[in-house]
Amino acid sequence: MDLISTLRRSLGSDWIITDPEIVAKYSSDWTGRFQGNVVCVVRPTNCWQIEKTIQIARRLGIALVTQGGNTSLVGGATPVREAVVLSSEKLDDLEIDTVSKSAVVGAGVTLETLNDAARPFGLKFAVDLASRGSATIGGMISTNAGGIHVIKYGSTRHQIIGIEAVFGNSKVISRMEGLVKDNTGYDWASILCGSEGTLGVITRAIVRLVEIPLHRTVGLIALSSLDDAVELQMDLRKSFEGIDAIELMTASGIELVGKIHPTRFPLDNVTPFTLLAEVTGSQSYELELAEFLDRHPVVTDAVIRCDSQGEGLWLWRELHSEAIAREGLAHKLDVSVPLLVVSEFVRSLEDLISSGYTGISPVIFGHLGDGNIHINLLGEAIDDELDHEIFALVAGFGGSISAEHGIGRAKVSEMSLTRSPDDIEMMQALKRICDPSMILNPGVLFPDL
Ligand SMILES: Cc1cc2nc3c(=O)[nH]c(=O)nc-3n(C[C@H](O)[C@H](O)[C@H](O)COP(=O)(O)OP(=O)(O)OC[C@H]3O[C@@H](n4cnc5c(N)ncnc54)[C@H](O)[C@@H]3O)c2cc1C
């Protein structure tokens, strides 16, 4: 019996999609850079169906790629070779626990749906990203997503207090007690965070929720240099304890966003660098932030908006990925370096590009508070060699070649720049135990072994 008949017989026809038009949606990534050969899509509703799918895939030797919202920017959810896509869409349980301020969430629930359910109780998930309408909790755990509030709350890893997953060896691990303290051996949630679908399929999680602050004060701040931006972010953090976000933009990014943004840029001029800072609390910080920015010597101009009006300023930052995508196929390098060397790193990056790669325009933005810079390379024919040189530069500065998006397919050959041979060997040993037939996401994180 062939693969599709076997899946249909074991799981029921309702859960298998073979219509080529629908399957095509699962075959390429958000950026359009990565394509895959998808035989069919399985949309399980429970662990049993996932176990069965894994057993069939192992028996028939077919790859299985778990896909959530398909917003990966590194091709992590797009098959490298012929594969069945296991979509988490139907894993959609959602229950808010207002007493312990947590939620039981199916892996396929989007961040936006979780927040919509938590909002009436004054609660939200602490990690936030511009892809919130599509990115799922399973995808966010499996990439350990970061986003705009890491300086305050940490990344997805820090929000997980329970996990359930079916591993590639068909074993089901369920740690769904929701205990804040539990040091009884290896922590599967931590192991699955950042595993990028290579060890198991996450089915449910218990996540912490935080209170939605009563007031938000958002400032958009004009600056002349990156050194000034780094200095200002340090002073903002000293003056506003628990600051929520410090985001960096550059003139080239703002100009691209200007092409699709419905309104005019709120500052008089677009300066080489712009910071967006958000401070929240039970009171408005409008006066304090205005006084601070007025006094600060590096600030050339600023505008402040409060509460829902702040969204208009945020849009200038959040539309960056979309504005860049409209310009063509970008190479997206998401890196981090220690804050102390951010300026020197960006200068070296600009030197590298201008000295050997004409016709390439880098658009830089990111989460400056975390030393996380998103480098977007636009141009006619972007050479993979440039990506490699940039990653080598990052490694030379003691940074990470993937601050938050993961390794996916895009950076597999670069792992050894920042992880040692022993380190990689240990990760591969863990992979072999959890996924002995090597069917889960082959070609992601490691070469197709
Ligand atoms: C506009 C935009 C803005 C973004 N901003 C940020 C940002 O600020 N910070 C950030 O960290 N990322 C950001 N991203 C990247 C992306 O949204 C995140 O990586 C997100 O966590 C991916 O979630 P997803 O559900 O779309 O996962 P997918 O793209 O579907 O999958 C990502 C990886 O997770 C695996 N996976 C998915 N679901 C499961 C599961 N249930 N079990 C096991 N493995 C699974 C996949 O196999 C794949 O390897 C952004 C993307 C876009 C398009």
The ligand as a Tripos MOL2 file, in Angstrom:
@<TRIPOS>MOLECULE
LIG
   53    58     1     0     0
SMALL
NO_CHARGES

@<TRIPOS>ATOM
      1 C1          7.0450   39.5710   10.0850 C.3       1 LIG1
      2 C2          7.8200   38.5940   10.9270 C.ar      1 LIG1
      3 C3          8.3640   39.0150   12.1340 C.ar      1 LIG1
      4 C4          9.0690   38.1170   12.9410 C.ar      1 LIG1
      5 N1          9.5920   38.5700   14.1170 N.ar      1 LIG1
      6 C5         10.2410   37.7150   14.9110 C.ar      1 LIG1
      7 C6         10.7910   38.1590   16.1540 C.ar      1 LIG1
      8 O1         10.7120   39.3370   16.5120 O.2       1 LIG1
      9 N2         11.4050   37.2430   16.9330 N.ar      1 LIG1
     10 C7         11.5200   35.9210   16.5790 C.ar      1 LIG1
     11 O2         12.0690   35.1360   17.3360 O.2       1 LIG1
     12 N3         11.0460   35.4870   15.3870 N.ar      1 LIG1
     13 C8         10.4040   36.3320   14.5600 C.ar      1 LIG1
     14 N4          9.9120   35.8930   13.3640 N.ar      1 LIG1
     15 C9         10.1330   34.4830   12.9590 C.3       1 LIG1
     16 C10         8.9610   33.5140   13.2900 C.3       1 LIG1
     17 O3          7.7330   34.2020   13.3720 O.3       1 LIG1
     18 C11         9.2460   32.7510   14.5670 C.3       1 LIG1
     19 O4         10.3680   31.9220   14.3850 O.3       1 LIG1
     20 C12         8.0600   31.8840   15.0590 C.3       1 LIG1
     21 O5          8.3990   31.3540   16.3090 O.3       1 LIG1
     22 C13         7.7300   30.7290   14.1140 C.3       1 LIG1
     23 O6          6.4680   30.1940   14.4750 O.3       1 LIG1
     24 P1          5.6060   29.3650   13.4240 P.3       1 LIG1
     25 O7          4.4240   28.7980   14.1010 O.co2     1 LIG1
     26 O8          5.3390   30.1740   12.2290 O.co2     1 LIG1
     27 O9          6.6070   28.1910   13.0960 O.3       1 LIG1
     28 P2          6.9810   27.5650   11.6620 P.3       1 LIG1
     29 O10         7.5560   28.6070   10.8020 O.co2     1 LIG1
     30 O11         5.8380   26.8070   11.1320 O.co2     1 LIG1
     31 O12         8.1180   26.5500   12.1210 O.3       1 LIG1
     32 C14         9.3230   27.0120   12.6580 C.3       1 LIG1
     33 C15        10.1280   25.8020   13.1680 C.3       1 LIG1
     34 O13         9.4330   25.2010   14.2610 O.3       1 LIG1
     35 C16         9.1100   23.8410   13.9650 C.3       1 LIG1
     36 N5          7.7750   23.6060   14.5530 N.ar      1 LIG1
     37 C17         6.6350   24.3020   14.3350 C.ar      1 LIG1
     38 N6          5.6490   23.8250   15.0850 N.ar      1 LIG1
     39 C18         6.1550   22.7860   15.7940 C.ar      1 LIG1
     40 C19         5.6220   21.8570   16.7450 C.ar      1 LIG1
     41 N7          4.3340   21.8700   17.1150 N.pl3     1 LIG1
     42 N8          6.4400   20.8930   17.2400 N.ar      1 LIG1
     43 C20         7.7450   20.8300   16.8710 C.ar      1 LIG1
     44 N9          8.3070   21.6730   15.9790 N.ar      1 LIG1
     45 C21         7.5240   22.6340   15.4480 C.ar      1 LIG1
     46 C22         9.1790   23.7250   12.4610 C.3       1 LIG1
     47 O14         9.4670   22.4100   12.0540 O.3       1 LIG1
     48 C23        10.2880   24.7160   12.1280 C.3       1 LIG1
     49 O15        11.5510   24.1180   12.3070 O.3       1 LIG1
     50 C24         9.2290   36.7660   12.5190 C.ar      1 LIG1
     51 C25         8.6880   36.3510   11.3090 C.ar      1 LIG1
     52 C26         7.9950   37.2340   10.5060 C.ar      1 LIG1
     53 C27         7.4020   36.7450    9.2210 C.3       1 LIG1
@<TRIPOS>BOND
     1     1     2 1
     2     2     3 ar
     3     2    52 ar
     4     3     4 ar
     5     4     5 ar
     6     4    50 ar
     7     5     6 ar
     8     6     7 ar
     9     6    13 1
    10     7     8 2
    11     7     9 ar
    12     9    10 ar
    13    10    11 2
    14    10    12 ar
    15    12    13 ar
    16    13    14 ar
    17    14    15 1
    18    14    50 ar
    19    15    16 1
    20    16    17 1
    21    16    18 1
    22    18    19 1
    23    18    20 1
    24    20    21 1
    25    20    22 1
    26    22    23 1
    27    23    24 1
    28    24    25 2
    29    24    26 1
    30    24    27 1
    31    27    28 1
    32    28    29 2
    33    28    30 1
    34    28    31 1
    35    31    32 1
    36    32    33 1
    37    33    34 1
    38    33    48 1
    39    34    35 1
    40    35    36 1
    41    35    46 1
    42    36    37 ar
    43    36    45 ar
    44    37    38 ar
    45    38    39 ar
    46    39    40 ar
    47    39    45 ar
    48    40    41 1
    49    40    42 ar
    50    42    43 ar
    51    43    44 ar
    52    44    45 ar
    53    46    47 1
    54    46    48 1
    55    48    49 1
    56    50    51 ar
    57    51    52 ar
    58    52    53 1
@<TRIPOS>SUBSTRUCTURE
     1 LIG1         1 GROUP 0 **** ****
